[in-house]
């Protein structure tokens, strides 16, 4: 405490150490990498799914890949698996539904 009272308080009282501090650059790179993988997987499904089932196939595979990547992220971060997968999949489905709703509202369909 004589040399670094704030550091001693952070370490002893709050449990903050050099190994537990935030790493924003690492988090940003990990986020960018998982986003790219998550975006590429449904795009690759376009090559596999027949044209007649394309809309539902891409939507379903996107949700499946969201759940898979959510479980991997939960494992990597030590978060609860079910809660993480549910949250990622729910908000992904909500985003897709809102996007489809806005497209239908303006008469735009792919």
Secondary structure, 3 states (H helix, E strand, C coil): CCCCHHHHHHHHCCCCCCCCCCCHHHHHHHHHHHHHHHHHHHHHHCCCCCHHHHHHHHHHHHHHHHHHHHHHHHHHHCCCHHHHHHHHHHHHHHHHHHHHHHHHHCCCCC
